[in-house]
């Protein structure tokens, strides 16, 4: 037995049919519209099984189930449109710390070294108490973002 039953309203059915007929939407959106139309049980229609929908549209069954769930729990718009990730990760280094990092990277490397390595820069940032801890990967990403943007502007 299906957990999420799709019963489209006539206006929704028409909107989805027009969307597919126009073909002027992302492939993902068009596929989700097709899933909803094939899974529709409204007005006495016979819905396709998830397996039949997945085979006909060449997609996985979990995708069909996910679109069903989104339509029932959040509505048509959520089932059709891509949602932004809810997770937000703040930047590890703020602007002042990035400025210190660039200053250290532009300074003379430690004795016995020809140049700064990412790990040396990370250790130096901690040693100078600019940050409590920082990974070499954060150093790499920050330098890539800041130094390349400096040269690509003009």
Secondary structure, DSSP 8 states (H G I E B T S, - for coil): --SS-B---HHHHHHHHHHHHH--S-HHHHHHHHHHHHHB-GGG-----HHHHHHHHT--HHHHHHHHHHHHHH-HHHHHS----S-----SS-HHHHHHHHHHHHS---TT-SS--HHHHHHHHHHTTS-S---HHHHHHHHHHHHHHHHH--
